[in-house]
Amino acid sequence: MKSLLVAVLMATFALAGCNTVQGVGKDVERGGERLQDAADRRK
């Protein structure tokens, strides 16, 4: 029973970590798009 609990907790943390990394990736992508837009306007 204890090993099942550990496995469930590890899976939960792994999934939460994936969502966090995905969110950071989206934020970085948006930042890059804004920089690109600003550079395009200055041309």
N, CA, C and O atoms as a CHARMM CRD file, in Angstrom:
* protein
*
  172
    1    1 MET  N      0.82900  -1.19800   0.00000 PROA 1      0.00000
    2    1 MET  CA     0.00000   0.00000   0.00000 PROA 1      0.00000
    3    1 MET  C      0.87100   1.25900   0.00000 PROA 1      0.00000
    4    1 MET  O      0.56100   2.24600  -0.66700 PROA 1      0.00000
    5    2 LYS  N      1.95900   1.20200   0.75700 PROA 2      0.00000
    6    2 LYS  CA     2.84100   2.35700   0.83700 PROA 2      0.00000
    7    2 LYS  C      3.49900   2.64600  -0.52000 PROA 2      0.00000
    8    2 LYS  O      3.65400   3.80400  -0.90500 PROA 2      0.00000
    9    3 SER  N      3.88000   1.59200  -1.23400 PROA 3      0.00000
   10    3 SER  CA     4.51400   1.79600  -2.53900 PROA 3      0.00000
   11    3 SER  C      3.51800   2.36700  -3.55400 PROA 3      0.00000
   12    3 SER  O      3.90100   3.13000  -4.44100 PROA 3      0.00000
   13    4 LEU  N      2.25000   1.99800  -3.42200 PROA 4      0.00000
   14    4 LEU  CA     1.22400   2.55500  -4.30500 PROA 4      0.00000
   15    4 LEU  C      1.07300   4.05100  -4.05200 PROA 4      0.00000
   16    4 LEU  O      0.95500   4.83600  -4.99300 PROA 4      0.00000
   17    5 LEU  N      1.07600   4.44100  -2.79300 PROA 5      0.00000
   18    5 LEU  CA     0.97400   5.85300  -2.43800 PROA 5      0.00000
   19    5 LEU  C      2.16400   6.63000  -2.99900 PROA 5      0.00000
   20    5 LEU  O      1.99900   7.72200  -3.54200 PROA 5      0.00000
   21    6 VAL  N      3.34300   6.07200  -2.86800 PROA 6      0.00000
   22    6 VAL  CA     4.54500   6.72200  -3.39100 PROA 6      0.00000
   23    6 VAL  C      4.44600   6.86100  -4.91300 PROA 6      0.00000
   24    6 VAL  O      4.78800   7.90900  -5.46100 PROA 6      0.00000
   25    7 ALA  N      3.98400   5.82200  -5.58800 PROA 7      0.00000
   26    7 ALA  CA     3.84800   5.86500  -7.04400 PROA 7      0.00000
   27    7 ALA  C      2.83900   6.92800  -7.47100 PROA 7      0.00000
   28    7 ALA  O      3.07200   7.65400  -8.43700 PROA 7      0.00000
   29    8 VAL  N      1.73200   7.01900  -6.76400 PROA 8      0.00000
   30    8 VAL  CA     0.70800   8.02300  -7.09000 PROA 8      0.00000
   31    8 VAL  C      1.25400   9.42700  -6.86300 PROA 8      0.00000
   32    8 VAL  O      1.02900  10.32000  -7.67900 PROA 8      0.00000
   33    9 LEU  N      1.96500   9.62600  -5.76900 PROA 9      0.00000
   34    9 LEU  CA     2.54300  10.94500  -5.49500 PROA 9      0.00000
   35    9 LEU  C      3.58100  11.32600  -6.55100 PROA 9      0.00000
   36    9 LEU  O      3.62700  12.47500  -6.99100 PROA 9      0.00000
   37   10 MET  N      4.39900  10.38000  -6.95200 PROA 10     0.00000
   38   10 MET  CA     5.40600  10.66400  -7.98000 PROA 10     0.00000
   39   10 MET  C      4.74300  11.02300  -9.30300 PROA 10     0.00000
   40   10 MET  O      5.18800  11.94000  -9.99300 PROA 10     0.00000
   41   11 ALA  N      3.68800  10.30800  -9.65900 PROA 11     0.00000
   42   11 ALA  CA     2.96800  10.60800 -10.89500 PROA 11     0.00000
   43   11 ALA  C      2.33500  11.99500 -10.82800 PROA 11     0.00000
   44   11 ALA  O      2.34900  12.73600 -11.81100 PROA 11     0.00000
   45   12 THR  N      1.78600  12.34100  -9.67800 PROA 12     0.00000
   46   12 THR  CA     1.17100  13.65300  -9.49800 PROA 12     0.00000
   47   12 THR  C      2.19800  14.76100  -9.66500 PROA 12     0.00000
   48   12 THR  O      1.95000  15.74500 -10.36200 PROA 12     0.00000
   49   13 PHE  N      3.35400  14.60200  -9.02600 PROA 13     0.00000
   50   13 PHE  CA     4.40300  15.61500  -9.14200 PROA 13     0.00000
   51   13 PHE  C      4.94100  15.70100 -10.56700 PROA 13     0.00000
   52   13 PHE  O      5.26100  16.79100 -11.04200 PROA 13     0.00000
   53   14 ALA  N      5.04200  14.58300 -11.24000 PROA 14     0.00000
   54   14 ALA  CA     5.53000  14.58500 -12.62400 PROA 14     0.00000
   55   14 ALA  C      4.56600  15.34300 -13.52500 PROA 14     0.00000
   56   14 ALA  O      4.99200  16.14200 -14.35900 PROA 14     0.00000
   57   15 LEU  N      3.27400  15.10000 -13.36300 PROA 15     0.00000
   58   15 LEU  CA     2.27900  15.79800 -14.18500 PROA 15     0.00000
   59   15 LEU  C      2.24400  17.28400 -13.86500 PROA 15     0.00000
   60   15 LEU  O      2.12400  18.11300 -14.76800 PROA 15     0.00000
   61   16 ALA  N      2.34900  17.62300 -12.59600 PROA 16     0.00000
   62   16 ALA  CA     2.36400  19.03300 -12.20800 PROA 16     0.00000
   63   16 ALA  C      3.59700  19.71800 -12.77900 PROA 16     0.00000
   64   16 ALA  O      3.52100  20.86500 -13.22000 PROA 16     0.00000
   65   17 GLY  N      4.72200  19.03100 -12.77400 PROA 17     0.00000
   66   17 GLY  CA     5.95000  19.59100 -13.33400 PROA 17     0.00000
   67   17 GLY  C      5.82700  19.84700 -14.82000 PROA 17     0.00000
   68   17 GLY  O      6.32000  20.85800 -15.32000 PROA 17     0.00000
   69   18 CYS  N      5.17300  18.94100 -15.53000 PROA 18     0.00000
   70   18 CYS  CA     4.98400  19.12200 -16.97600 PROA 18     0.00000
   71   18 CYS  C      4.14300  20.36100 -17.24900 PROA 18     0.00000
   72   18 CYS  O      4.44400  21.12800 -18.16300 PROA 18     0.00000
   73   19 ASN  N      3.09800  20.55700 -16.46600 PROA 19     0.00000
   74   19 ASN  CA     2.25500  21.73700 -16.66000 PROA 19     0.00000
   75   19 ASN  C      3.03200  23.00800 -16.37300 PROA 19     0.00000
   76   19 ASN  O      2.86200  24.01100 -17.06600 PROA 19     0.00000
   77   20 THR  N      3.88500  22.97600 -15.35600 PROA 20     0.00000
   78   20 THR  CA     4.67400  24.15200 -15.02000 PROA 20     0.00000
   79   20 THR  C      5.63800  24.48200 -16.14900 PROA 20     0.00000
   80   20 THR  O      5.74400  25.64100 -16.55000 PROA 20     0.00000
   81   21 VAL  N      6.33200  23.49400 -16.66000 PROA 21     0.00000
   82   21 VAL  CA     7.27600  23.71300 -17.75400 PROA 21     0.00000
   83   21 VAL  C      6.54100  24.19900 -18.99600 PROA 21     0.00000
   84   21 VAL  O      7.03200  25.07600 -19.70700 PROA 21     0.00000
   85   22 GLN  N      5.38000  23.63900 -19.25700 PROA 22     0.00000
   86   22 GLN  CA     4.59700  24.06500 -20.41600 PROA 22     0.00000
   87   22 GLN  C      4.18700  25.52800 -20.25600 PROA 22     0.00000
   88   22 GLN  O      4.23700  26.29000 -21.22200 PROA 22     0.00000
   89   23 GLY  N      3.78500  25.92300 -19.06000 PROA 23     0.00000
   90   23 GLY  CA     3.40100  27.31200 -18.81400 PROA 23     0.00000
   91   23 GLY  C      4.56100  28.26900 -19.01200 PROA 23     0.00000
   92   23 GLY  O      4.39600  29.34400 -19.58800 PROA 23     0.00000
   93   24 VAL  N      5.73500  27.87800 -18.53700 PROA 24     0.00000
   94   24 VAL  CA     6.92100  28.71000 -18.72600 PROA 24     0.00000
   95   24 VAL  C      7.23800  28.82800 -20.21200 PROA 24     0.00000
   96   24 VAL  O      7.59500  29.90400 -20.69000 PROA 24     0.00000
   97   25 GLY  N      7.10900  27.73200 -20.93400 PROA 25     0.00000
   98   25 GLY  CA     7.36000  27.76100 -22.37500 PROA 25     0.00000
   99   25 GLY  C      6.43000  28.71600 -23.09300 PROA 25     0.00000
  100   25 GLY  O      6.85000  29.43700 -23.99800 PROA 25     0.00000
  101   26 LYS  N      5.17800  28.72700 -22.69800 PROA 26     0.00000
  102   26 LYS  CA     4.21400  29.64600 -23.31900 PROA 26     0.00000
  103   26 LYS  C      4.56700  31.09300 -23.00300 PROA 26     0.00000
  104   26 LYS  O      4.47000  31.96100 -23.87100 PROA 26     0.00000
  105   27 ASP  N      4.98000  31.35900 -21.75100 PROA 27     0.00000
  106   27 ASP  CA     5.36200  32.71700 -21.37500 PROA 27     0.00000
  107   27 ASP  C      6.57000  33.18700 -22.17500 PROA 27     0.00000
  108   27 ASP  O      6.60100  34.32200 -22.64900 PROA 27     0.00000
  109   28 VAL  N      7.56100  32.31700 -22.32400 PROA 28     0.00000
  110   28 VAL  CA     8.75500  32.66700 -23.09000 PROA 28     0.00000
  111   28 VAL  C      8.38800  32.90700 -24.54900 PROA 28     0.00000
  112   28 VAL  O      8.90400  33.82500 -25.18500 PROA 28     0.00000
  113   29 GLU  N      7.49600  32.07700 -25.07300 PROA 29     0.00000
  114   29 GLU  CA     7.06900  32.24100 -26.46500 PROA 29     0.00000
  115   29 GLU  C      6.36600  33.58200 -26.66000 PROA 29     0.00000
  116   29 GLU  O      6.62200  34.27600 -27.64400 PROA 29     0.00000
  117   30 ARG  N      5.49400  33.94700 -25.74400 PROA 30     0.00000
  118   30 ARG  CA     4.79500  35.23800 -25.84500 PROA 30     0.00000
  119   30 ARG  C      5.78000  36.39600 -25.77700 PROA 30     0.00000
  120   30 ARG  O      5.66100  37.37800 -26.51100 PROA 30     0.00000
  121   31 GLY  N      6.76300  36.26300 -24.87700 PROA 31     0.00000
  122   31 GLY  CA     7.77900  37.31300 -24.77100 PROA 31     0.00000
  123   31 GLY  C      8.55600  37.46700 -26.06600 PROA 31     0.00000
  124   31 GLY  O      8.83500  38.58600 -26.49500 PROA 31     0.00000
  125   32 GLY  N      8.90500  36.36200 -26.68600 PROA 32     0.00000
  126   32 GLY  CA     9.61000  36.40100 -27.96600 PROA 32     0.00000
  127   32 GLY  C      8.77100  37.03100 -29.06100 PROA 32     0.00000
  128   32 GLY  O      9.28200  37.78600 -29.88900 PROA 32     0.00000
  129   33 GLU  N      7.49000  36.72200 -29.06400 PROA 33     0.00000
  130   33 GLU  CA     6.59700  37.31100 -30.06500 PROA 33     0.00000
  131   33 GLU  C      6.50600  38.82100 -29.88500 PROA 33     0.00000
  132   33 GLU  O      6.48700  39.56400 -30.86500 PROA 33     0.00000
  133   34 ARG  N      6.45000  39.27100 -28.65000 PROA 34     0.00000
  134   34 ARG  CA     6.38300  40.71600 -28.39600 PROA 34     0.00000
  135   34 ARG  C      7.66900  41.41000 -28.83300 PROA 34     0.00000
  136   34 ARG  O      7.63100  42.49900 -29.40600 PROA 34     0.00000
  137   35 LEU  N      8.81200  40.77200 -28.56000 PROA 35     0.00000
  138   35 LEU  CA    10.08000  41.34500 -29.01600 PROA 35     0.00000
  139   35 LEU  C     10.13000  41.42100 -30.53500 PROA 35     0.00000
  140   35 LEU  O     10.59000  42.41200 -31.10200 PROA 35     0.00000
  141   36 GLN  N      9.65900  40.37600 -31.18400 PROA 36     0.00000
  142   36 GLN  CA     9.64000  40.35800 -32.64900 PROA 36     0.00000
  143   36 GLN  C      8.72600  41.45600 -33.18500 PROA 36     0.00000
  144   36 GLN  O      9.07600  42.14100 -34.14600 PROA 36     0.00000
  145   37 ASP  N      7.56100  41.62400 -32.57000 PROA 37     0.00000
  146   37 ASP  CA     6.63500  42.67900 -32.99400 PROA 37     0.00000
  147   37 ASP  C      7.26900  44.05600 -32.83100 PROA 37     0.00000
  148   37 ASP  O      7.15100  44.90900 -33.71100 PROA 37     0.00000
  149   38 ALA  N      7.94100  44.26900 -31.70400 PROA 38     0.00000
  150   38 ALA  CA     8.59200  45.55900 -31.46500 PROA 38     0.00000
  151   38 ALA  C      9.69300  45.80400 -32.48800 PROA 38     0.00000
  152   38 ALA  O      9.84400  46.92100 -32.98200 PROA 38     0.00000
  153   39 ALA  N     10.45500  44.77600 -32.80600 PROA 39     0.00000
  154   39 ALA  CA    11.52000  44.92100 -33.80600 PROA 39     0.00000
  155   39 ALA  C     10.93500  45.20900 -35.18100 PROA 39     0.00000
  156   39 ALA  O     11.48100  46.02000 -35.92900 PROA 39     0.00000
  157   40 ASP  N      9.83900  44.55800 -35.51700 PROA 40     0.00000
  158   40 ASP  CA     9.20000  44.78600 -36.81700 PROA 40     0.00000
  159   40 ASP  C      8.67800  46.21800 -36.93700 PROA 40     0.00000
  160   40 ASP  O      8.73900  46.80700 -38.01700 PROA 40     0.00000
  161   41 ARG  N      8.17200  46.77700 -35.85600 PROA 41     0.00000
  162   41 ARG  CA     7.64500  48.14600 -35.89600 PROA 41     0.00000
  163   41 ARG  C      8.75600  49.17600 -36.06900 PROA 41     0.00000
  164   41 ARG  O      8.51400  50.26000 -36.60000 PROA 41     0.00000
  165   42 ARG  N      9.95900  48.85400 -35.63100 PROA 42     0.00000
  166   42 ARG  CA    11.08100  49.79800 -35.72100 PROA 42     0.00000
  167   42 ARG  C     11.74100  49.80400 -37.09200 PROA 42     0.00000
  168   42 ARG  O     12.57000  50.67000 -37.36700 PROA 42     0.00000
  169   43 LYS  N     11.39600  48.86700 -37.94800 PROA 43     0.00000
  170   43 LYS  CA    12.02600  48.79900 -39.28000 PROA 43     0.00000
  171   43 LYS  C     11.56600  49.93300 -40.15400 PROA 43     0.00000
  172   43 LYS  O     11.98900  50.03700 -41.30500 PROA 43     0.00000
